[in-house]
């Protein structure tokens, strides 16, 4: 039997979840939808073929009228903490879009609440569920090219072609918080290490329509000595990378080169992994065959965890995700203060993969 879910947040990305992701996951059944904007709610009611008694302006109203197993939160990050708390206190499991919440303090409070309620709280870090990312993580763990040393990551896109009043231009930290959280999370997953300190600088490229910096560079030191250099830019005129960024991981005996997540997480066109041994040319390697990927597999993983407690190896439970959130928070603090910042993960209970 699929688990029953209520989805909260039907903006542009939430609507994409509702129309292209949730219907493709047989482990779940959407039985209710929530959005505070009545026009958005009515439009999605028509597009989804939902009944009026399945659509609500608030999560409180939905929970009062529908018996659900879980809540999928795809609303603005500023609403995440209150929505998660409400769902958990109502006895519902929660899958929340990234970023989890705005601060590690909020995150710790909520994962502690989930533990007390004995409920699953998971963050949809969908980049973890692409075959190239899984393959890269396995290569590092198996030390196929020996111990890992330095890592270099580049993300480049040009996003200056939408209307000047587009809401994305007003996001808080549009690179470090909205997309960088994926890259920070992948660093922890692939390296199997925890960040210890970060120095980050962010800037506004010439002619930028963004309210806050869309470009940044960071140096991050991890607890086993690996140093990561990271650069990302939403207004780059260089060759575009997949959304996962281009990774060059230098090991004792060669280099692992990989990338993942193309233009949308509905294809695997952006996934590839290559290995370069010594001075030899890079050779592509085969990727693991997977039935589903991206957000679909993130949602299916959550459903399986709710149904039978089966947590996949790279699933991002709320407590684990605190480490990624802490690195994001530290990078933003460094970028705004100009100082090297220690990463306080508040995450001593992190399970080892």
C-alpha positions as CSV (number, residue, x, y, z in Angstrom):
1,X,0.0,0.0,0.0
2,X,1.4,3.4,-0.9
3,X,1.7,6.0,1.9
4,X,-0.7,8.9,1.8
5,X,0.8,12.4,1.6
6,X,-0.3,16.0,1.8
7,X,1.9,18.4,-0.3
8,X,2.4,22.0,1.0
9,X,3.6,24.7,-1.4
10,X,2.5,24.8,-5.0
11,X,4.7,27.6,-6.4
12,X,6.7,27.0,-9.6
13,X,8.9,24.2,-8.1
14,X,6.2,22.8,-5.9
15,X,3.9,22.6,-9.0
16,X,6.6,20.7,-10.8
17,X,6.8,18.2,-7.8
18,X,3.0,17.8,-7.9
19,X,2.8,17.3,-11.7
20,X,6.0,15.5,-12.7
21,X,7.4,13.8,-9.6
22,X,4.7,12.6,-7.2
23,X,2.5,10.8,-9.9
24,X,5.6,8.8,-11.0
25,X,6.3,7.3,-7.5
26,X,4.1,4.3,-6.9
27,X,5.1,4.2,-3.2
28,X,3.1,7.4,-2.5
29,X,-0.5,8.6,-3.1
30,X,-1.2,12.4,-2.9
31,X,-4.5,13.0,-1.2
32,X,-4.3,16.7,-0.4
33,X,-2.6,19.9,-1.5
34,X,-2.0,23.2,0.4
35,X,-1.1,26.7,-0.8
36,X,-1.8,30.1,0.8
37,X,-2.4,31.7,-2.6
38,X,-6.0,31.0,-3.6
39,X,-5.3,31.6,-7.3
40,X,-2.4,29.1,-7.2
41,X,-4.5,26.6,-5.4
42,X,-7.3,26.9,-7.8
43,X,-5.0,26.6,-10.8
44,X,-3.4,23.5,-9.4
45,X,-6.7,22.0,-8.5
46,X,-7.7,22.2,-12.2
47,X,-4.3,20.9,-13.4
48,X,-4.2,18.0,-11.0
49,X,-7.9,17.1,-11.3
50,X,-8.2,17.4,-7.6
51,X,-11.5,17.8,-5.7
52,X,-12.2,21.0,-3.8
53,X,-12.3,19.1,-0.6
54,X,-8.6,18.0,-1.2
55,X,-7.3,21.6,-1.5
56,X,-6.7,23.9,1.5
57,X,-5.2,27.3,2.3
58,X,-3.3,26.1,5.4
59,X,-1.7,22.9,6.6
60,X,-3.8,23.1,9.8
61,X,-7.0,22.9,7.7
62,X,-5.7,20.0,5.6
63,X,-4.7,18.0,8.7
64,X,-8.1,18.6,10.3
65,X,-9.9,17.3,7.2
66,X,-7.6,14.5,5.8
67,X,-6.2,11.5,7.4
68,X,-2.6,11.3,6.0
69,X,0.6,9.5,6.8
70,X,3.0,12.1,5.8
71,X,3.6,15.7,4.7
72,X,5.7,16.8,1.7
73,X,6.9,20.4,2.1
74,X,7.9,22.2,-1.0
75,X,7.1,25.7,0.3
76,X,9.5,28.7,0.7
77,X,12.3,27.9,3.1
78,X,11.1,30.7,5.4
79,X,8.0,28.6,6.2
80,X,9.8,25.2,6.6
81,X,10.4,25.3,10.4
82,X,6.8,26.1,11.3
83,X,5.3,23.6,8.8
84,X,7.7,20.8,9.9
85,X,6.8,21.5,13.6
86,X,3.1,21.5,12.9
87,X,3.3,18.2,10.9
88,X,5.4,16.4,13.5
89,X,3.2,17.5,16.4
90,X,0.2,16.1,14.4
91,X,2.0,12.8,14.3
92,X,3.0,12.9,10.6
93,X,6.2,12.0,8.9
94,X,7.9,14.8,6.9
95,X,9.9,15.1,3.7
96,X,11.1,18.6,3.2
97,X,12.8,20.3,0.2
98,X,16.2,21.7,0.7
99,X,17.4,23.9,2.3
100,X,16.1,22.0,5.4
101,X,15.6,25.3,7.4
102,X,17.5,28.6,7.7
103,X,19.7,27.8,10.7
104,X,21.3,24.8,12.5
105,X,19.6,25.9,15.7
106,X,16.2,25.4,14.1
107,X,17.3,22.1,12.6
108,X,18.5,20.6,15.9
109,X,15.3,21.6,17.6
110,X,13.2,19.9,14.8
111,X,15.2,16.7,14.6
112,X,15.0,16.3,18.4
113,X,11.2,16.8,18.1
114,X,11.1,14.1,15.4
115,X,13.1,11.7,17.6
116,X,10.8,12.3,20.5
117,X,7.7,11.7,18.3
118,X,9.4,8.6,16.7
119,X,8.7,10.0,13.2
120,X,10.8,10.1,10.1
121,X,12.1,13.6,9.1
122,X,14.0,13.6,5.9
123,X,15.5,16.3,3.6
124,X,15.1,15.9,-0.2
125,X,18.7,16.2,-1.2
126,X,17.9,14.9,-4.7
127,X,21.5,15.2,-6.1
128,X,22.4,12.3,-3.9
129,X,20.2,10.1,-6.0
130,X,22.1,10.3,-9.3
131,X,24.3,7.4,-10.4
132,X,27.4,9.5,-11.0
133,X,27.3,10.9,-7.4
134,X,26.8,7.4,-6.0
135,X,29.6,6.0,-8.2
136,X,32.0,8.8,-7.1
137,X,31.2,8.1,-3.4
138,X,31.9,4.4,-3.9
139,X,35.2,5.0,-5.7
140,X,36.4,7.2,-2.8
141,X,35.3,4.6,-0.2
142,X,37.0,1.8,-2.1
143,X,40.2,3.9,-2.6
144,X,40.3,2.8,-6.2
145,X,43.0,5.4,-6.9
146,X,44.4,5.5,-3.4
147,X,43.6,8.1,-0.6
148,X,41.8,11.3,-1.6
149,X,43.8,14.5,-1.4
150,X,42.5,17.7,-3.0
151,X,39.1,18.3,-4.7
152,X,38.2,21.1,-7.2
153,X,34.6,21.9,-8.0
154,X,33.2,24.3,-10.6
155,X,29.6,25.3,-11.2
156,X,28.8,27.7,-14.1
157,X,25.4,28.8,-15.4
158,X,24.1,32.1,-17.0
159,X,20.8,33.0,-15.5
160,X,20.3,36.6,-16.7
161,X,17.6,35.9,-19.3
162,X,14.4,35.9,-17.2
163,X,12.3,39.0,-16.4
164,X,14.1,41.6,-14.2
165,X,11.4,41.2,-11.5
166,X,11.7,37.4,-11.3
167,X,11.4,36.3,-7.7
168,X,14.6,34.3,-7.9
169,X,16.6,37.5,-8.2
170,X,15.5,38.4,-4.7
171,X,16.4,35.2,-3.0
172,X,18.7,35.3,0.0
173,X,22.1,34.1,-1.0
174,X,20.9,32.7,-4.4
175,X,24.1,30.7,-4.9
176,X,25.2,29.6,-1.5
177,X,21.8,28.8,0.0
178,X,19.6,27.9,-2.9
179,X,22.1,25.8,-5.0
180,X,25.3,25.6,-3.0
181,X,23.5,23.5,-0.3
182,X,23.4,20.7,-2.9
183,X,27.2,21.0,-3.5
184,X,28.0,21.2,0.2
185,X,25.8,18.1,0.8
186,X,27.5,16.2,-2.0
187,X,30.9,17.1,-0.5
188,X,30.0,15.3,2.7
189,X,28.4,12.4,1.0
190,X,31.2,11.7,-1.6
191,X,34.1,12.5,0.7
192,X,32.6,10.7,3.7
193,X,34.2,13.4,5.8
194,X,33.0,16.3,7.8
195,X,33.9,20.0,7.2
196,X,36.0,21.8,9.8
197,X,36.5,25.3,8.5
198,X,35.7,27.5,5.5
199,X,36.8,30.7,3.9
200,X,34.4,32.1,1.3
201,X,34.1,35.2,-0.7
202,X,31.0,36.2,-2.8
203,X,30.5,38.9,-5.4
204,X,28.2,40.7,-7.8
205,X,29.2,40.3,-11.5
206,X,28.9,43.3,-13.7
207,X,25.2,44.0,-14.5
208,X,23.9,41.5,-12.0
209,X,20.1,41.7,-11.5
210,X,20.4,39.7,-8.2
211,X,19.8,41.4,-4.9
212,X,22.5,39.3,-3.1
213,X,25.7,37.8,-4.6
214,X,25.1,35.1,-7.2
215,X,28.8,34.1,-7.4
216,X,31.2,32.8,-4.8
217,X,34.4,30.9,-4.2
218,X,35.4,29.0,-1.1
219,X,38.2,26.9,0.4
220,X,36.9,24.2,2.7
221,X,39.1,22.0,5.0
222,X,37.7,18.6,6.0
223,X,38.4,16.5,9.1
224,X,40.6,13.9,7.4
225,X,42.8,16.6,5.7
226,X,41.1,16.9,2.3
227,X,40.9,20.4,1.0
228,X,38.1,21.4,-1.4
229,X,38.2,24.5,-3.6
230,X,34.8,25.5,-4.8
231,X,33.6,28.1,-7.3
232,X,30.0,28.8,-8.4
233,X,28.5,31.5,-10.6
234,X,24.9,32.0,-11.7
235,X,26.1,34.6,-14.2
236,X,29.1,32.9,-15.7
237,X,29.8,33.4,-19.4
238,X,32.0,30.2,-19.4
239,X,30.9,26.8,-20.7
240,X,27.8,25.7,-18.7
241,X,28.2,22.8,-16.3
242,X,25.5,20.4,-15.2
243,X,23.9,21.5,-11.9
244,X,26.0,19.1,-9.9
245,X,29.1,21.0,-11.0
246,X,32.3,19.6,-12.5
247,X,34.3,17.7,-9.9
248,X,38.1,16.9,-10.1
249,X,39.1,14.7,-7.2
250,X,42.9,14.2,-7.0
251,X,43.9,10.9,-5.4
252,X,47.3,9.4,-4.7
253,X,47.3,7.4,-7.9
254,X,45.2,9.5,-10.3
255,X,42.1,11.6,-10.7
256,X,38.3,11.0,-10.5
257,X,36.4,13.4,-12.7
258,X,32.6,13.4,-12.6
259,X,29.4,15.5,-12.8
260,X,25.7,14.9,-12.4
261,X,22.2,16.3,-12.7
262,X,21.6,17.9,-16.1
263,X,19.1,20.6,-16.9
264,X,16.2,18.9,-15.1
265,X,16.3,15.9,-12.8
266,X,14.1,13.8,-15.2
267,X,17.0,12.6,-17.3
268,X,20.5,11.2,-16.7
269,X,22.1,13.2,-19.6
270,X,24.3,15.1,-17.3
271,X,25.8,12.1,-15.5
272,X,29.3,10.9,-16.2
273,X,32.4,9.6,-14.3
274,X,35.9,9.3,-15.7
275,X,39.1,8.0,-14.2
276,X,42.6,9.2,-15.1
277,X,45.5,7.1,-13.8
278,X,48.9,8.8,-13.7
279,X,49.6,10.5,-17.0
280,X,47.2,8.4,-19.0
281,X,44.1,9.8,-20.7
282,X,40.8,9.9,-18.7
283,X,38.6,6.8,-19.3
284,X,34.9,6.8,-18.7
285,X,33.4,4.1,-16.5
286,X,30.0,2.6,-16.5
287,X,27.4,4.0,-14.1
288,X,25.2,1.9,-11.8
289,X,21.9,1.0,-13.2
290,X,19.1,2.5,-11.1
291,X,15.3,2.3,-11.5
292,X,14.6,5.9,-10.5
293,X,16.7,8.9,-9.6
294,X,16.6,12.5,-8.4
295,X,13.5,13.7,-6.7
296,X,11.5,10.5,-7.6
297,X,14.0,8.3,-5.8
298,X,14.2,10.8,-2.9
299,X,10.5,10.5,-2.4
300,X,10.5,6.7,-2.9
301,X,13.3,6.4,-0.3
302,X,11.3,8.5,2.1
303,X,8.2,6.3,1.6
304,X,10.1,3.1,2.2
305,X,11.6,4.6,5.4
306,X,8.1,5.5,6.6
307,X,6.6,2.1,5.6
308,X,9.2,-0.3,7.0
309,X,12.1,1.7,8.5
310,X,14.3,0.9,5.5
311,X,16.7,3.8,5.2
312,X,18.8,3.9,2.1
313,X,22.6,4.3,2.6
314,X,22.8,7.8,1.2
315,X,19.4,9.1,2.4
316,X,19.6,12.5,4.1
317,X,17.7,12.1,7.4
318,X,17.2,15.4,9.2
319,X,20.0,14.8,11.7
320,X,22.5,13.9,9.1
321,X,21.6,17.0,7.0
322,X,22.6,19.3,9.9
323,X,26.2,18.9,8.7
324,X,25.4,20.2,5.2
325,X,23.3,23.0,6.7
326,X,26.1,24.0,9.0
327,X,28.6,24.2,6.2
328,X,26.2,26.4,4.2
329,X,25.7,28.6,7.2
330,X,29.4,28.9,7.8
331,X,30.1,29.7,4.1
332,X,27.5,32.5,4.2
333,X,29.0,33.9,7.5
334,X,32.5,33.8,6.0
335,X,31.3,35.6,2.8
336,X,29.6,38.3,4.8
337,X,32.4,38.8,7.4
338,X,35.5,38.1,5.4
339,X,36.8,35.7,8.1
340,X,37.7,32.0,8.2
341,X,34.7,30.3,10.0
342,X,34.8,27.1,11.9
343,X,32.0,24.7,11.0
344,X,30.0,23.8,14.0
345,X,28.0,20.8,12.9
346,X,26.1,20.1,16.1
347,X,25.9,16.7,14.7
348,X,27.8,14.2,16.8
349,X,25.0,11.6,16.3
350,X,25.6,11.5,12.5
351,X,25.4,7.8,11.4
352,X,28.3,6.5,9.3
353,X,27.6,5.2,5.8
